[in-house]
Amino acid sequence: MSPDTPVNENKDQFRPDDHDTDHFLLTTVVGSYPKPKWLNRAKELYQDDDHEFDAEDWQEAKDDAARLITAEHERAGLDAVVDGEMRRNEMVEFFAHRIEGYEFNGPVKVWGHNYFDKPSVVSEVEYDDSWLVDEYEFTAAASDRPVKVPITGPYTLANWSFNEAYDDDEELAYDLADLVNEEIEKLVEAGARYIQIDEPALATTPDDHAIVGEALERIVADIPEEVRIGLHVCYGDYSRIYPEILEFPVDEFDLELANGDYEQLDVFKDPAFTKDLALGVTDAHVAEVESVEQIEENIKKGLEVVPPEQLVVSPDCGVKLLPREVAYGKMANMVEAARNVEAALDAGELDIERGAPTPADD
């Protein structure tokens, strides 16, 4: 590597040994990925009392799916992989089943004809067994790439549940943050170095950013500095939480901007973005594969906000609702685009003015 190329050690620990260029744009995914159709069929068989498909069969099916999707991420060329959350269902429900103090009382209608199995907190939440260590260890053993571990954040776990035990959601969120901290400590002991906290509820209730900030302080307490902590906040009006989020104790912000055609990009230019930016460069809500050239242009938009050593490249959000071949195509093109932009940076071919407002369309 050229001695003139700035290095971000927290991000650079994920650089592959055989990376060809001096510049390194870390490529990864947010978390969820389309499940193989046979996995959904296997779940139906497991839940059918009249079928002999038992718990051991169901475990084998989930293991096979996790290996398959991890390999698919490797084949796409991602630098940091996830198992696509093959063992998980909804982002709150999965964790609520594993936290003492939660219970379920049936689906709740949330919009249109959509239902959500919204849990209730009926007693003080407590940490019992690990939630994700087995998942992490399996994925790490199945891949030679670094593994990222997404965890639903305490604010969303509190906000998207019925609170029947605490005086307010803030108190509940802080107790949940302490539990998340315990889980991360166990993940770190198992070898994890890349943790992503998912807080979609922050975008819908932005006035509570101070609560999220305090919860994150509890989450990262006594976590080694070399462990990379990201925060994923999808959709919403980012101007209502920026620049306040720069005070959060995280290394990386993962933001959904492609879906809004980067209309909010200028929000992050003043004041300067001092954290790493995991920029959504493919739209997780559109079932069309963006061209490599289009994704290259999207990556360059990120370079209007941060220098290359602070830029991470990912989809806007989880891609589980897309057709699987579309999700794969987006990942493969995203990686190719990132490698092309790295080469252009090495060659000095890009002249991007950072911090300048985006010109208005005529």
N, C-alpha and C positions, 0 to 999 in steps of 0.2 A: 504494500500500500504506500502511496505517496505520502511523505511526511507533511505535505501541505494540505492533505484532506482532513478536515475536522472529524473527530471521533466522539461518539456518544457511547460511553462504555456500557451503560445500562441496556441500551438497544443493541450495541455491537456484539454482546455476548451470544446473540442468536445468529450472527453472520456464519454461513456455512464455510467450512475450511477451504472448499474449492470455488468460493465466490470469485468471479472473473474480474470485477471492476473495483476501483478504489471506493466509489460511492456505494452505499448500501441502503436501499429502501426496503425495510422489513415488510414482507407480505404475509398476511394471515387472514383468518375469517373471524367473524364476530362470535359464532357459536353453532347455532342450529343449522341443519342440512337436511334435505329430503330423505326420508326413510325409504329403504327398499320396500317395494310393495309386498314382498313375501314376509317382511317383518310384521307388517300390520295384520297379515293373514295369520301368522304364528300367534300374535297376541289374541286374536279372536278364538283360535283353537284352545289356547291356554285358559281363557275365561269361560269356555264351554264345558260345563260340568259333565256333559255326555261324551266328551272326547278324552282320549287317553294321553293327550299332549300335556305333560306334567311340568313341574317347576324346573326340573333339570333340562328338559327340552327347551323351555322358554329361555333359560339362562344361556344355553348354547346358541340359540337364535340371536340373542342380543350381542353375545361375544362375536359371532360371525359378522353381524352388521357393523359393529364397531371396527373390526379389522378391515372390512371392505371399504368403509368411508374414510378411515385413516389412510389407507393405501391410495384412495382416490385423491385425497388432498396432496399426498406425496407426488402422485402422477401429474397433478396440475402444476407442481413446482413450488408449493407454498413453503415458506421458510419456517413458520410455526404452525403446527397442525392442531386440530381438535377432532374428536371422534364423531362430530356432528350431532352430539347429544342423543345418541341412539338409545340410551337407557332412560331418557327423561321423557316426561309428557309436557305439561304446561310449566312455565318457569316458576310460578309460585307453588302450585300444587305439589311438584316434585319435592321441594324442600320442606313444605309444611307437613308432609307425611313422615319426615325424618326428625322433626323438632318436637320435643315434649311440650305440651301446652296447647297444641293445635288439635282441632277435630273438624270433621266434615259432616254436613247435614243435607247434602244434595245440591244439584246444580242451581245456579241463579241466572236469570235472563239478564244479559248485559246490553245487547243492542240487536235490533231486528229479530232474527230467529236464532241468534247465537247465544249459547249458554256457557257459563264458566263455573267450574266446581270450586266456588269461593269458600275458603276455609274460615273457621272462627278460632280466635284465641280465647280459650276458656279458663286458662290458668297461667301462672308465671312460666315463661318459656325457659326451657333447660336444654343443655347439650347432652346427648346420650352417645350413640355411636357415630363414627365418622360418616359424613355424607358422600364424599367424593374421592377419598384416597384410593379405594379399589378401582374406580373408574380411571383415575390418573395413572396408577401403576400398570393397569392393563394396556392403556394407550401408549404409554412410554415404552413398554416392552414390545409393542407391535410396530414401533417406528424408530428410526434413527434420527428423526427431526425433533427439535424442541416442541413441547406440548403446552398449549395454553389451556388454562382452566377457567371457564366462565362460572360465576356464582351470582345468583340473584341477590341484589343488595338489600340491606335491612330496611331501608325506607320503603322500597317497593313491597317487600314482604309484609310490612305493617300496613301500608296504605291500601293494598289490594286484599285485605282480610277484614273480617268483622272483628272488632276489638271489644270483647266482653269481659276483659280481666284487668285492664290498665286504665288509669285516669285519662290518658290521652295517647295518641299515636306516637308522639315524640318519646315518651317514656318507653313504649314498646320497641320503637326503632333502636334506641340505645341498648336495650337488653339484647336484641337480636344482633346488633353490631358486635357485642362481646362474644356471642356464639360464632359469628363469622370469623372473628379473630382466632378463636380456638381451632376452627376448621383449617384456616390458612396455616397456622402453626404446624398442624399435622401434615398438610400437603407439602410444606417446606421440608419437613423431616423426611418425607418420602422422595424428595428431589425436585419438586416443582419450583420453577423460577419465573413463571409468567402467569399472573392471576388477573382476571378481568371481573370487575364488579359491575353488574347490570342494574341500572337505576332508571328504567323508562318512566316511572312515576314522577321523577323530578321535572320532566318536561311539561307535565300536565298540572303540576302544582309548584311553579317556580319560586313562589314566595318562601318556600321551605328550604331554600338552599343552605341556610345556616344549620338546619337540622342534619342535612346530608353531610355537610362539612364536619360536624362534630361526630357523626356516626363513622365517617371515614377515619378520623383521628383514632377512634377506638379500634377500628379494624386493623390499622397498620401498627398499632402499639407493639413494640419489641419484634417486629418483622425485619429481618436483615435488609440492608439497603440494596444489596444486589438483586433482591427479588423485585421483579418489575410488576407494578400495580397499575392497571388501567381502569378507567371508568367509562362505561358505554352509556350514553344518553341519546336515545333515538327520538326523532321528530320534535315538534314544539318550537316555540319562539325563543331562540337562544339568546336574544338580546336581553331577556329578563333574568338570565343567570350569568351573563358575561359582563365584566371581567371577574365577578366575585368567585367563580369556580377556579380561577388561577390560584386561590389560596388553599384549595383542597390538597391534601398530602398524597397526591398520586403522580405517577411519572407520565401518564399518557391519557389523553381524552379521545374517545372514539365517538365520532359525530356523524350523523346522517345528513349529508348535504346534497348528494347526487339526486335524490328524489325531488328536491325542491329546485333543481337546476342551478344550484350554488347561489341562489338569491340572497342567502344569509352570509356569504363568504366575508363580506366587508365587516361584519360584526366582530370578527376575530383579528382584524388588522390594527385596531386602535382601542385600547393600548396593545402593545406587542404581545403575541402569544408566546409565553415563556415555558410552556410544557411541550411535550411531544404531541403531535397531532396525528391520530389514526384517522385518515380521511376516507370517507365512503366514496369510492370511485366507480362502483357499479350499483345500479338501482335494484334493490331487493324486491321491489313491488312490481316490476315489469318483466314479463316472461319472454323477453327478447335478449339475446346475447349482444352486448355492445361490442363494437369492433375494437381491435387493438389500438387503432389510431384515435378513436374517441376516448378510450380510457387514458391514453397518453396525455391528451389535452386536459382531462380531469385531474390527473396527477400534477400537471403543471399548475393548476389552480391552487393546489396545496402549497406549492413553492412560492406562491404570492403571499402566503401567511407565515411559513416557517422555512428555515434553511433545510437542505437535504438531510442533515444529520438528525433533525427533529421530526422527519416525516415517516409515517407508517402507512401502508397501503392495504385497504381492506374493502369488503362490500359495505353498503350502508348499514345493514342490519342482518339478522339471521335470515337464511334463505330457504327455510324448511317448506314454505308454501309454494315454491317454484317447482316445475318439472325437473327431475334430477339431471337430465341432459343439459338443460338450460343453466342450472346452478353450476355444473361442471364447466361448461363453456365460459361462463363469466369468470370463474376462478382461473382457468388456463389463460384466457386473454389478459386478465389482470396481471398475472405474473409476467407474461411476455412484455406487456406494456411497461411494467416497472423496470425490467431488465433493459429495455430500450432507452428509457429515460436516464437510467444510471450511466449507460454508455455515452449518451449525449452530454451528460454532466461531466464525465471524465474528459471528453473531447473539447469541453468549453464551448459547446454549441448553443447553450441556452442562456439567454439574457432576460431574466425575469425580475421585474422591479418588485421587491417585497414591501408590503405595507401600503402600496398605492391603491386608492379606491378603484373598484371595477368600473370601467366606462359604461355609461348608460347606453342602451340600444337606441338607435335613431328611430 
